Protein backbone atom coordinates (compact mmCIF):
# COMPACT_ATOMS: atom_id res chain seq x y z
CA UNK A 1 0.00 0.00 0.00
CA UNK A 2 1.38 3.37 -1.02
CA UNK A 3 1.27 5.94 1.77
CA UNK A 4 -0.65 9.15 1.24
CA UNK A 5 -0.91 12.42 3.14
CA UNK A 6 -4.70 11.96 3.28
CA UNK A 7 -4.64 8.43 4.67
CA UNK A 8 -5.55 9.39 8.22
CA UNK A 9 -7.69 12.48 7.61
CA UNK A 10 -11.33 11.69 8.44
CA UNK A 11 -14.19 13.37 6.60
CA UNK A 12 -17.96 13.30 6.63
CA UNK A 13 -18.95 10.24 4.64
CA UNK A 14 -15.65 8.44 5.12
CA UNK A 15 -17.47 5.39 6.50
CA UNK A 16 -19.69 5.21 3.41
CA UNK A 17 -16.73 5.44 1.05
CA UNK A 18 -14.85 2.74 2.94
CA UNK A 19 -17.92 0.49 2.97
CA UNK A 20 -18.59 0.88 -0.74
CA UNK A 21 -14.97 0.24 -1.62
CA UNK A 22 -14.88 -2.89 0.54
CA UNK A 23 -18.06 -4.27 -1.01
CA UNK A 24 -17.80 -3.23 -4.63
CA UNK A 25 -14.14 -3.06 -5.60
CA UNK A 26 -13.12 -4.97 -8.73
CA UNK A 27 -9.42 -4.94 -7.89
CA UNK A 28 -8.05 -8.37 -8.71
CA UNK A 29 -11.33 -9.59 -10.23
CA UNK A 30 -9.72 -9.99 -13.66
CA UNK A 31 -6.18 -10.56 -12.43
CA UNK A 32 -3.46 -8.50 -10.79
CA UNK A 33 -2.29 -6.98 -14.08
CA UNK A 34 -5.71 -6.01 -15.45
CA UNK A 35 -5.97 -2.47 -16.80
CA UNK A 36 -9.39 -2.63 -18.48
CA UNK A 37 -11.62 -2.70 -15.43
CA UNK A 38 -15.36 -2.93 -16.06
CA UNK A 39 -14.78 -3.01 -19.82
CA UNK A 40 -14.00 -6.68 -19.21
CA UNK A 41 -17.78 -7.10 -19.06
CA UNK A 42 -17.86 -6.43 -22.81
CA UNK A 43 -17.05 -9.59 -24.76
CA UNK A 44 -18.00 -11.05 -28.15
CA UNK A 45 -21.48 -11.94 -26.88
CA UNK A 46 -22.17 -8.35 -25.82
CA UNK A 47 -20.77 -6.87 -29.04
CA UNK A 48 -22.76 -9.15 -31.35
CA UNK A 49 -25.93 -8.50 -29.35
CA UNK A 50 -25.32 -4.76 -29.62
CA UNK A 51 -24.74 -5.02 -33.37
CA UNK A 52 -28.11 -6.77 -33.72
CA UNK A 53 -29.79 -3.58 -32.47
CA UNK A 54 -29.02 -1.83 -35.75
CA UNK A 55 -32.35 -1.97 -37.60
CA UNK A 56 -33.16 1.53 -38.87
CA UNK A 57 -29.85 2.68 -40.29
CA UNK A 58 -29.81 5.84 -38.16
CA UNK A 59 -26.48 7.25 -36.98
CA UNK A 60 -26.52 9.90 -34.25
CA UNK A 61 -23.53 11.74 -32.80
CA UNK A 62 -23.29 12.44 -29.08
CA UNK A 63 -20.13 14.53 -29.26
CA UNK A 64 -19.80 18.30 -28.97
CA UNK A 65 -17.84 20.07 -31.72
CA UNK A 66 -14.20 20.62 -30.80
CA UNK A 67 -13.94 24.39 -31.03
CA UNK A 68 -13.56 27.58 -29.03
CA UNK A 69 -17.30 27.68 -28.27
CA UNK A 70 -17.07 24.76 -25.85
CA UNK A 71 -17.77 24.81 -22.12
CA UNK A 72 -14.27 25.40 -20.78
CA UNK A 73 -13.58 28.69 -19.00
CA UNK A 74 -9.81 28.56 -19.31
CA UNK A 75 -9.06 28.29 -15.60
CA UNK A 76 -8.50 24.55 -15.35
CA UNK A 77 -8.78 23.61 -19.01
CA UNK A 78 -9.07 25.56 -22.25
CA UNK A 79 -11.38 24.90 -25.16
CA UNK A 80 -9.96 23.20 -28.26
CA UNK A 81 -8.16 25.40 -30.76
CA UNK A 82 -7.78 24.26 -34.35
CA UNK A 83 -4.82 26.11 -35.89
CA UNK A 84 -4.49 26.25 -39.67
CA UNK A 85 -0.93 25.70 -40.87
CA UNK A 86 -1.81 25.79 -44.57
CA UNK A 87 -4.83 27.57 -46.06
CA UNK A 88 -6.76 28.02 -49.26
CA UNK A 89 -6.31 31.78 -49.08
CA UNK A 90 -2.52 31.39 -49.12
CA UNK A 91 -2.86 28.95 -52.00
CA UNK A 92 -4.99 31.33 -54.04
CA UNK A 93 -2.57 34.19 -53.33
CA UNK A 94 0.33 32.09 -54.62
CA UNK A 95 2.00 32.19 -51.20
CA UNK A 96 1.75 28.52 -50.29
CA UNK A 97 5.10 26.82 -49.95
CA UNK A 98 5.45 24.09 -52.56
CA UNK A 99 5.58 20.45 -51.50
CA UNK A 100 8.76 18.41 -51.98
CA UNK A 101 9.27 17.83 -55.66
CA UNK A 102 8.02 21.27 -56.56
CA UNK A 103 4.32 20.47 -56.47
CA UNK A 104 2.52 23.63 -55.56
CA UNK A 105 0.47 26.56 -56.81
CA UNK A 106 2.52 26.91 -59.97
CA UNK A 107 1.22 23.50 -61.11
CA UNK A 108 -2.31 23.99 -59.80
CA UNK A 109 -1.96 21.80 -56.72
CA UNK A 110 -2.88 23.21 -53.30
CA UNK A 111 -3.75 21.94 -49.85
CA UNK A 112 -4.84 22.86 -46.36
CA UNK A 113 -3.50 21.49 -43.12
CA UNK A 114 -4.06 22.12 -39.43
CA UNK A 115 -3.06 21.33 -35.85
CA UNK A 116 -5.44 20.69 -32.97
CA UNK A 117 -4.38 22.12 -29.61
CA UNK A 118 -6.60 20.82 -26.84
CA UNK A 119 -6.65 19.37 -23.35
CA UNK A 120 -7.70 15.74 -23.70
CA UNK A 121 -10.74 16.25 -21.50
CA UNK A 122 -12.01 19.66 -22.61
CA UNK A 123 -15.02 18.42 -24.57
CA UNK A 124 -16.93 15.17 -25.00
CA UNK A 125 -14.49 12.66 -23.59
CA UNK A 126 -13.67 9.58 -21.58
CA UNK A 127 -12.04 9.66 -18.17
CA UNK A 128 -9.61 6.75 -18.32
CA UNK A 129 -8.59 4.63 -15.37
CA UNK A 130 -5.36 6.56 -14.84
CA UNK A 131 -7.28 9.79 -14.29
CA UNK A 132 -8.18 9.50 -10.60
CA UNK A 133 -6.12 8.32 -7.61
CA UNK A 134 -7.17 7.26 -4.13
CA UNK A 135 -4.66 7.05 -1.32
CA UNK A 136 -1.72 6.75 -3.65
CA UNK A 137 -3.22 4.29 -6.11
CA UNK A 138 -5.24 4.07 -9.31
CA UNK A 139 -7.46 1.22 -10.50
CA UNK A 140 -6.39 -2.30 -9.52
CA UNK A 141 -3.84 -1.01 -7.02
CA UNK A 142 -1.38 0.42 -9.52
CA UNK A 143 0.87 3.09 -8.03
CA UNK A 144 -0.11 6.68 -8.77
CA UNK A 145 3.60 7.24 -9.39
CA UNK A 146 3.21 5.26 -12.60
CA UNK A 147 1.84 8.45 -14.10
CA UNK A 148 4.82 10.69 -14.82
CA UNK A 149 5.64 13.50 -17.21
CA UNK A 150 5.95 10.78 -19.86
CA UNK A 151 2.34 9.68 -19.30
CA UNK A 152 0.63 6.76 -17.61
CA UNK A 153 2.66 3.57 -17.63
CA UNK A 154 -0.46 1.69 -16.46
CA UNK A 155 -4.14 2.22 -17.26
CA UNK A 156 -3.44 4.69 -20.08
CA UNK A 157 -6.42 5.29 -22.33
CA UNK A 158 -4.75 3.47 -25.22
CA UNK A 159 -5.15 0.16 -23.37
CA UNK A 160 -8.90 0.36 -24.03
CA UNK A 161 -8.75 1.69 -27.59
CA UNK A 162 -10.73 -1.23 -29.07
CA UNK A 163 -13.14 -1.81 -26.18
CA UNK A 164 -15.66 1.01 -26.46
CA UNK A 165 -18.09 -0.78 -28.76
CA UNK A 166 -21.09 -2.08 -26.83
CA UNK A 167 -24.79 -1.74 -26.18
CA UNK A 168 -25.69 1.79 -25.17
CA UNK A 169 -28.81 2.50 -23.15
CA UNK A 170 -30.12 6.05 -22.83
CA UNK A 171 -31.91 6.72 -19.57
CA UNK A 172 -33.48 10.11 -20.24
CA UNK A 173 -34.18 11.07 -16.64
CA UNK A 174 -34.94 14.70 -17.49
CA UNK A 175 -37.58 13.76 -20.06
CA UNK A 176 -39.04 11.12 -17.75
CA UNK A 177 -39.50 13.80 -15.10
CA UNK A 178 -41.01 16.22 -17.61
CA UNK A 179 -38.32 18.91 -17.39
CA UNK A 180 -35.90 20.47 -19.86
CA UNK A 181 -33.08 20.06 -17.35
CA UNK A 182 -32.81 18.57 -13.88
CA UNK A 183 -32.08 21.16 -11.22
CA UNK A 184 -28.42 21.79 -10.32
CA UNK A 185 -27.66 19.75 -7.23
CA UNK A 186 -30.27 17.10 -8.03
CA UNK A 187 -28.92 13.65 -7.12
CA UNK A 188 -30.17 10.99 -9.53
CA UNK A 189 -31.10 7.99 -7.42
CA UNK A 190 -31.43 4.28 -8.02
CA UNK A 191 -35.17 4.81 -7.95
CA UNK A 192 -34.85 7.40 -10.73
CA UNK A 193 -32.81 5.02 -12.86
CA UNK A 194 -35.19 2.12 -12.36
CA UNK A 195 -38.30 4.24 -12.96
CA UNK A 196 -36.85 5.74 -16.15
CA UNK A 197 -35.80 2.32 -17.46
CA UNK A 198 -39.25 0.93 -16.71
CA UNK A 199 -40.98 3.83 -18.46
CA UNK A 200 -38.74 3.37 -21.51
CA UNK A 201 -39.16 -0.40 -21.54
CA UNK A 202 -35.46 -1.18 -21.31
CA UNK A 203 -33.33 -3.17 -18.91
CA UNK A 204 -29.69 -2.72 -18.02
CA UNK A 205 -27.59 -5.75 -18.94
CA UNK A 206 -24.04 -6.90 -18.31
CA UNK A 207 -21.56 -4.89 -20.36
CA UNK A 208 -23.84 -1.94 -21.11
CA UNK A 209 -22.84 1.68 -21.36
CA UNK A 210 -25.28 3.59 -19.18
CA UNK A 211 -25.95 7.00 -20.75
CA UNK A 212 -27.91 9.38 -18.53
CA UNK A 213 -29.47 12.57 -19.90
CA UNK A 214 -29.97 15.46 -17.47
CA UNK A 215 -30.54 18.16 -20.12
CA UNK A 216 -27.63 20.25 -18.87
CA UNK A 217 -25.42 20.42 -21.96
CA UNK A 218 -28.21 21.57 -24.27
CA UNK A 219 -29.71 24.11 -21.88
CA UNK A 220 -26.30 25.65 -21.15
CA UNK A 221 -25.01 25.58 -24.73
CA UNK A 222 -23.53 28.96 -25.64
CA UNK A 223 -24.05 30.29 -22.11
CA UNK A 224 -22.02 27.84 -20.08
CA UNK A 225 -21.68 29.83 -16.84
CA UNK A 226 -20.50 27.53 -14.04
CA UNK A 227 -21.04 24.34 -16.05
CA UNK A 228 -17.48 23.29 -15.23
CA UNK A 229 -17.40 22.19 -11.62
CA UNK A 230 -20.39 24.20 -10.44
CA UNK A 231 -23.70 22.89 -9.11
CA UNK A 232 -25.06 20.22 -11.45
CA UNK A 233 -27.47 17.33 -11.54
CA UNK A 234 -25.80 13.96 -11.67
CA UNK A 235 -25.59 10.44 -10.42
CA UNK A 236 -25.76 10.02 -6.67
CA UNK A 237 -22.86 8.38 -4.89
CA UNK A 238 -25.44 5.88 -3.71
CA UNK A 239 -25.96 4.52 -7.22
CA UNK A 240 -22.60 2.76 -6.81
CA UNK A 241 -24.11 -0.54 -5.55
CA UNK A 242 -26.60 -0.49 -8.48
CA UNK A 243 -23.78 0.05 -11.01
CA UNK A 244 -21.86 -2.86 -9.49
CA UNK A 245 -24.87 -5.20 -9.36
CA UNK A 246 -25.73 -4.50 -13.00
CA UNK A 247 -22.15 -5.07 -14.24
CA UNK A 248 -22.20 -1.73 -16.05
CA UNK A 249 -19.17 -1.34 -18.32
CA UNK A 250 -19.16 2.45 -18.69
CA UNK A 251 -21.24 5.47 -17.74
CA UNK A 252 -21.72 8.79 -19.48
CA UNK A 253 -23.76 11.94 -18.95
CA UNK A 254 -24.23 15.40 -20.41
CA UNK A 255 -22.56 17.13 -17.46
CA UNK A 256 -19.03 18.14 -16.55
CA UNK A 257 -18.45 15.32 -14.10
CA UNK A 258 -21.24 12.69 -14.27
CA UNK A 259 -21.99 12.84 -10.55
CA UNK A 260 -24.09 15.32 -8.62
CA UNK A 261 -22.53 18.55 -7.49
CA UNK A 262 -22.24 19.74 -4.78
CA UNK A 263 -21.01 16.31 -3.77
CA UNK A 264 -22.97 14.41 -1.15
CA UNK A 265 -20.03 13.84 1.20
CA UNK A 266 -16.97 15.90 2.10
CA UNK A 267 -14.85 14.37 -0.64
CA UNK A 268 -14.35 15.70 -4.15
CA UNK A 269 -16.12 13.53 -6.74
CA UNK A 270 -16.69 10.51 -4.46
CA UNK A 271 -18.42 8.41 -7.14
CA UNK A 272 -15.23 8.68 -9.19
CA UNK A 273 -13.34 7.25 -6.24
CA UNK A 274 -15.71 4.33 -5.80
CA UNK A 275 -16.79 3.57 -9.37
CA UNK A 276 -13.82 4.65 -11.50
CA UNK A 277 -10.90 3.88 -9.20
CA UNK A 278 -12.29 0.78 -7.53
CA UNK A 279 -14.88 -0.65 -9.93
CA UNK A 280 -12.84 0.35 -12.98
CA UNK A 281 -15.76 2.06 -14.75
CA UNK A 282 -14.68 4.73 -17.26
CA UNK A 283 -16.68 7.96 -17.09
CA UNK A 284 -17.90 9.73 -20.21
CA UNK A 285 -18.40 13.43 -19.60
CA UNK A 286 -19.68 16.51 -21.45
CA UNK A 287 -21.64 14.44 -23.97
CA UNK A 288 -24.23 16.14 -26.16
CA UNK A 289 -27.41 14.13 -25.63
CA UNK A 290 -29.95 16.45 -27.23
CA UNK A 291 -30.23 14.68 -30.59
CA UNK A 292 -30.23 11.16 -29.19
CA UNK A 293 -32.77 12.18 -26.55
CA UNK A 294 -35.12 13.59 -29.17
CA UNK A 295 -34.70 10.57 -31.44
CA UNK A 296 -35.30 8.02 -28.68
CA UNK A 297 -38.39 9.92 -27.55
CA UNK A 298 -39.69 9.92 -31.13
CA UNK A 299 -39.22 6.25 -31.97
CA UNK A 300 -39.42 4.78 -28.47
CA UNK A 301 -36.12 2.92 -28.89
CA UNK A 302 -33.64 3.68 -26.11
CA UNK A 303 -31.01 1.01 -26.87
CA UNK A 304 -28.46 1.07 -29.67
CA UNK A 305 -25.03 0.05 -30.82
CA UNK A 306 -22.57 2.48 -29.24
CA UNK A 307 -19.22 3.16 -30.86
CA UNK A 308 -17.14 5.56 -28.78
CA UNK A 309 -13.48 4.70 -29.21
CA UNK A 310 -11.00 7.09 -27.59
CA UNK A 311 -8.02 8.40 -29.48
CA UNK A 312 -5.23 5.89 -28.77
CA UNK A 313 -2.98 8.45 -27.09
CA UNK A 314 -0.23 6.51 -25.39
CA UNK A 315 -0.18 7.14 -21.66
CA UNK A 316 -3.15 9.53 -21.65
CA UNK A 317 -5.42 9.84 -18.62
CA UNK A 318 -8.40 10.60 -20.84
CA UNK A 319 -9.29 11.25 -24.44
CA UNK A 320 -11.63 13.16 -26.72
CA UNK A 321 -14.04 11.03 -28.73
CA UNK A 322 -17.14 11.30 -30.86
CA UNK A 323 -19.65 8.86 -29.42
CA UNK A 324 -21.94 7.43 -32.11
CA UNK A 325 -25.29 5.73 -31.59
CA UNK A 326 -26.33 3.41 -34.43
CA UNK A 327 -29.99 2.34 -34.44
C-alpha positions in Angstrom: 0.0 0.0 0.0 1.4 3.4 -1.0 1.3 5.9 1.8 -0.6 9.2 1.2 -0.9 12.4 3.1 -4.7 12.0 3.3 -4.6 8.4 4.7 -5.5 9.4 8.2 -7.7 12.5 7.6 -11.3 11.7 8.4 -14.2 13.4 6.6 -18.0 13.3 6.6 -19.0 10.2 4.6 -15.7 8.4 5.1 -17.5 5.4 6.5 -19.7 5.2 3.4 -16.7 5.4 1.1 -14.9 2.7 2.9 -17.9 0.5 3.0 -18.6 0.9 -0.7 -15.0 0.2 -1.6 -14.9 -2.9 0.5 -18.1 -4.3 -1.0 -17.8 -3.2 -4.6 -14.1 -3.1 -5.6 -13.1 -5.0 -8.7 -9.4 -4.9 -7.9 -8.1 -8.4 -8.7 -11.3 -9.6 -10.2 -9.7 -10.0 -13.7 -6.2 -10.6 -12.4 -3.5 -8.5 -10.8 -2.3 -7.0 -14.1 -5.7 -6.0 -15.5 -6.0 -2.5 -16.8 -9.4 -2.6 -18.5 -11.6 -2.7 -15.4 -15.4 -2.9 -16.1 -14.8 -3.0 -19.8 -14.0 -6.7 -19.2 -17.8 -7.1 -19.1 -17.9 -6.4 -22.8 -17.1 -9.6 -24.8 -18.0 -11.1 -28.1 -21.5 -11.9 -26.9 -22.2 -8.3 -25.8 -20.8 -6.9 -29.0 -22.8 -9.1 -31.3 -25.9 -8.5 -29.3 -25.3 -4.8 -29.6 -24.7 -5.0 -33.4 -28.1 -6.8 -33.7 -29.8 -3.6 -32.5 -29.0 -1.8 -35.8 -32.4 -2.0 -37.6 -33.2 1.5 -38.9 -29.8 2.7 -40.3 -29.8 5.8 -38.2 -26.5 7.2 -37.0 -26.5 9.9 -34.3 -23.5 11.7 -32.8 -23.3 12.4 -29.1 -20.1 14.5 -29.3 -19.8 18.3 -29.0 -17.8 20.1 -31.7 -14.2 20.6 -30.8 -13.9 24.4 -31.0 -13.6 27.6 -29.0 -17.3 27.7 -28.3 -17.1 24.8 -25.9 -17.8 24.8 -22.1 -14.3 25.4 -20.8 -13.6 28.7 -19.0 -9.8 28.6 -19.3 -9.1 28.3 -15.6 -8.5 24.6 -15.3 -8.8 23.6 -19.0 -9.1 25.6 -22.2 -11.4 24.9 -25.2 -10.0 23.2 -28.3 -8.2 25.4 -30.8 -7.8 24.3 -34.4 -4.8 26.1 -35.9 -4.5 26.3 -39.7 -0.9 25.7 -40.9 -1.8 25.8 -44.6 -4.8 27.6 -46.1 -6.8 28.0 -49.3 -6.3 31.8 -49.1 -2.5 31.4 -49.1 -2.9 29.0 -52.0 -5.0 31.3 -54.0 -2.6 34.2 -53.3 0.3 32.1 -54.6 2.0 32.2 -51.2 1.8 28.5 -50.3 5.1 26.8 -50.0 5.4 24.1 -52.6 5.6 20.5 -51.5 8.8 18.4 -52.0 9.3 17.8 -55.7 8.0 21.3 -56.6 4.3 20.5 -56.5 2.5 23.6 -55.6 0.5 26.6 -56.8 2.5 26.9 -60.0 1.2 23.5 -61.1 -2.3 24.0 -59.8 -2.0 21.8 -56.7 -2.9 23.2 -53.3 -3.8 21.9 -49.9 -4.8 22.9 -46.4 -3.5 21.5 -43.1 -4.1 22.1 -39.4 -3.1 21.3 -35.8 -5.4 20.7 -33.0 -4.4 22.1 -29.6 -6.6 20.8 -26.8 -6.7 19.4 -23.4 -7.7 15.7 -23.7 -10.7 16.3 -21.5 -12.0 19.7 -22.6 -15.0 18.4 -24.6 -16.9 15.2 -25.0 -14.5 12.7 -23.6 -13.7 9.6 -21.6 -12.0 9.7 -18.2 -9.6 6.8 -18.3 -8.6 4.6 -15.4 -5.4 6.6 -14.8 -7.3 9.8 -14.3 -8.2 9.5 -10.6 -6.1 8.3 -7.6 -7.2 7.3 -4.1 -4.7 7.1 -1.3 -1.7 6.7 -3.7 -3.2 4.3 -6.1 -5.2 4.1 -9.3 -7.5 1.2 -10.5 -6.4 -2.3 -9.5 -3.8 -1.0 -7.0 -1.4 0.4 -9.5 0.9 3.1 -8.0 -0.1 6.7 -8.8 3.6 7.2 -9.4 3.2 5.3 -12.6 1.8 8.5 -14.1 4.8 10.7 -14.8 5.6 13.5 -17.2 5.9 10.8 -19.9 2.3 9.7 -19.3 0.6 6.8 -17.6 2.7 3.6 -17.6 -0.5 1.7 -16.5 -4.1 2.2 -17.3 -3.4 4.7 -20.1 -6.4 5.3 -22.3 -4.8 3.5 -25.2 -5.1 0.2 -23.4 -8.9 0.4 -24.0 -8.8 1.7 -27.6 -10.7 -1.2 -29.1 -13.1 -1.8 -26.2 -15.7 1.0 -26.5 -18.1 -0.8 -28.8 -21.1 -2.1 -26.8 -24.8 -1.7 -26.2 -25.7 1.8 -25.2 -28.8 2.5 -23.1 -30.1 6.0 -22.8 -31.9 6.7 -19.6 -33.5 10.1 -20.2 -34.2 11.1 -16.6 -34.9 14.7 -17.5 -37.6 13.8 -20.1 -39.0 11.1 -17.7 -39.5 13.8 -15.1 -41.0 16.2 -17.6 -38.3 18.9 -17.4 -35.9 20.5 -19.9 -33.1 20.1 -17.3 -32.8 18.6 -13.9 -32.1 21.2 -11.2 -28.4 21.8 -10.3 -27.7 19.8 -7.2 -30.3 17.1 -8.0 -28.9 13.7 -7.1 -30.2 11.0 -9.5 -31.1 8.0 -7.4 -31.4 4.3 -8.0 -35.2 4.8 -7.9 -34.9 7.4 -10.7 -32.8 5.0 -12.9 -35.2 2.1 -12.4 -38.3 4.2 -13.0 -36.9 5.7 -16.1 -35.8 2.3 -17.5 -39.3 0.9 -16.7 -41.0 3.8 -18.5 -38.7 3.4 -21.5 -39.2 -0.4 -21.5 -35.5 -1.2 -21.3 -33.3 -3.2 -18.9 -29.7 -2.7 -18.0 -27.6 -5.7 -18.9 -24.0 -6.9 -18.3 -21.6 -4.9 -20.4 -23.8 -1.9 -21.1 -22.8 1.7 -21.4 -25.3 3.6 -19.2 -26.0 7.0 -20.7 -27.9 9.4 -18.5 -29.5 12.6 -19.9 -30.0 15.5 -17.5 -30.5 18.2 -20.1 -27.6 20.3 -18.9 -25.4 20.4 -22.0 -28.2 21.6 -24.3 -29.7 24.1 -21.9 -26.3 25.7 -21.2 -25.0 25.6 -24.7 -23.5 29.0 -25.6 -24.1 30.3 -22.1 -22.0 27.8 -20.1 -21.7 29.8 -16.8 -20.5 27.5 -14.0 -21.0 24.3 -16.1 -17.5 23.3 -15.2 -17.4 22.2 -11.6 -20.4 24.2 -10.4 -23.7 22.9 -9.1 -25.1 20.2 -11.4 -27.5 17.3 -11.5 -25.8 14.0 -11.7 -25.6 10.4 -10.4 -25.8 10.0 -6.7 -22.9 8.4 -4.9 -25.4 5.9 -3.7 -26.0 4.5 -7.2 -22.6 2.8 -6.8 -24.1 -0.5 -5.5 -26.6 -0.5 -8.5 -23.8 0.0 -11.0 -21.9 -2.9 -9.5 -24.9 -5.2 -9.4 -25.7 -4.5 -13.0 -22.2 -5.1 -14.2 -22.2 -1.7 -16.0 -19.2 -1.3 -18.3 -19.2 2.4 -18.7 -21.2 5.5 -17.7 -21.7 8.8 -19.5 -23.8 11.9 -19.0 -24.2 15.4 -20.4 -22.6 17.1 -17.5 -19.0 18.1 -16.6 -18.4 15.3 -14.1 -21.2 12.7 -14.3 -22.0 12.8 -10.5 -24.1 15.3 -8.6 -22.5 18.5 -7.5 -22.2 19.7 -4.8 -21.0 16.3 -3.8 -23.0 14.4 -1.2 -20.0 13.8 1.2 -17.0 15.9 2.1 -14.9 14.4 -0.6 -14.4 15.7 -4.1 -16.1 13.5 -6.7 -16.7 10.5 -4.5 -18.4 8.4 -7.1 -15.2 8.7 -9.2 -13.3 7.2 -6.2 -15.7 4.3 -5.8 -16.8 3.6 -9.4 -13.8 4.7 -11.5 -10.9 3.9 -9.2 -12.3 0.8 -7.5 -14.9 -0.7 -9.9 -12.8 0.3 -13.0 -15.8 2.1 -14.7 -14.7 4.7 -17.3 -16.7 8.0 -17.1 -17.9 9.7 -20.2 -18.4 13.4 -19.6 -19.7 16.5 -21.5 -21.6 14.4 -24.0 -24.2 16.1 -26.2 -27.4 14.1 -25.6 -30.0 16.5 -27.2 -30.2 14.7 -30.6 -30.2 11.2 -29.2 -32.8 12.2 -26.6 -35.1 13.6 -29.2 -34.7 10.6 -31.4 -35.3 8.0 -28.7 -38.4 9.9 -27.6 -39.7 9.9 -31.1 -39.2 6.2 -32.0 -39.4 4.8 -28.5 -36.1 2.9 -28.9 -33.6 3.7 -26.1 -31.0 1.0 -26.9 -28.5 1.1 -29.7 -25.0 0.0 -30.8 -22.6 2.5 -29.2 -19.2 3.2 -30.9 -17.1 5.6 -28.8 -13.5 4.7 -29.2 -11.0 7.1 -27.6 -8.0 8.4 -29.5 -5.2 5.9 -28.8 -3.0 8.5 -27.1 -0.2 6.5 -25.4 -0.2 7.1 -21.7 -3.1 9.5 -21.6 -5.4 9.8 -18.6 -8.4 10.6 -20.8 -9.3 11.2 -24.4 -11.6 13.2 -26.7 -14.0 11.0 -28.7 -17.1 11.3 -30.9 -19.7 8.9 -29.4 -21.9 7.4 -32.1 -25.3 5.7 -31.6 -26.3 3.4 -34.4 -30.0 2.3 -34.4 
